[in-house]
Amino acid sequence: MTKTFLPYGRQFIDEDDIAAVTDVLRGDWLTTGPTVEAFEVAFAAKIGAKHAVACSSGTAGLHLLALAAGLGPGDVVIVPTVTFLATASAARYVGAEVVFADVDPETGLMGVSQFLEAAARAPAGAVKAVFPVHLNGHSVDMPALRQVAGALFIAEDACHALGGRHKAPSGTMVPVGSCSASDAAMFSTHSVKAIATGEGGVLVTNDTGFAARLGRFRNHGMVRDPALFQHPELAVEPGEDAAAPWYYEMHEPGYNYRLNDLQSALGLSQLRRLDDFVQQRRRFRDRYDRLLGPHVRPIQVAEGCEPAWHLSVVLIDFAALATTRSAVMRQLRDRGIGTQVHYIPVHKQPYYRNCKAPVLCTTF
Ligand SMILES: Cc1ncc(COP(=O)(O)O)c(C=O)c1O
């Protein structure tokens, strides 16, 4: 083993990041304070979405999306099978069924044809949502998906794609997450992703009411807006004419999925360098493209997108090289280079194989 191990991804922390977190440590707020809101405002502005809702992880964010969209038992969500477990788990958390879609073998993305094929396997009328995944930092063709998905709820799993751009329905290139052809998008700020907050996630949407719902589910389902109170008479004390500042209601159970000020300070500081991080990843990728030899083929860049290159994926002809995936990974590891399989198709997981519900089982 060489001394320095190169993992497949890691954070890049500088002195500004450390100073930003230290400032919060010296202040009053360690939990949800003003830095969370500052991070959300900056994030939404950077992406070009109306609202950003920060949360404790990408997985929590996906769960919040499923909750706020009102998905539940009897509903079907279409999810590409090549993704991280969390994309499909979000549907299962709320009791919805998952129908897995195949992906394009060249890009790993779910295209329109794979979406339609999966939807055709679901019971008539049951499909309520689709969670397209911008795998590796590439983008699903969102305008085309919106066209065939009609009024279905579309939430982009953009965990890999912060800093990437793709085509909007207008034909112009826009940042991933501007939600020009979706209802919402979710980013992870786990430390291997484009920017790091340790663990963390950020949801974006242009729908003000939906953003408010996400915020409520993130924070125990607490309702503090007097306009929404179901018992406004309990909110107003005798002799007062406005709702009391201490009053809140709960209409649906929520979670504690909050990001804190320490994490948000790091996120805010990292966000300022997002463009540099993306450029650096593009330089690495260009280098791989130039240097990788025969039988090791970089995946195709999907049309209509400028990838953020969260992961640089290669397709290896193991037969031609008379080797196996594990042997290649072991040899790379012995030279100090970390690799990973992204991903084992989720429908192959025992949980889904063992599932008795008919729509969970897929034909591939
Ligand atoms: C495609 C995808 N979706 C969801 C997640 C979950 O994000 P988190 O690790 O922040 O919970 C990940 C994390 O790796 C991911 O790669």
The ligand as an ORCA input file, in Angstrom:
! r2SCAN-3c Opt
* xyz 0 1
  C     -28.059      9.617     -5.851
  C     -28.077      9.805     -4.368
  N     -29.255     10.050     -3.756
  C     -29.317     10.221     -2.419
  C     -28.193     10.169     -1.626
  C     -28.317     10.377     -0.149
  O     -27.630     11.520      0.279
  P     -27.049     11.613      1.767
  O     -25.836     10.752      1.831
  O     -26.716     13.068      1.920
  O     -28.120     11.171      2.685
  C     -26.948      9.917     -2.209
  C     -25.744      9.843     -1.377
  O     -24.718      9.397     -1.754
  C     -26.884      9.734     -3.621
  O     -25.729      9.464     -4.215
*
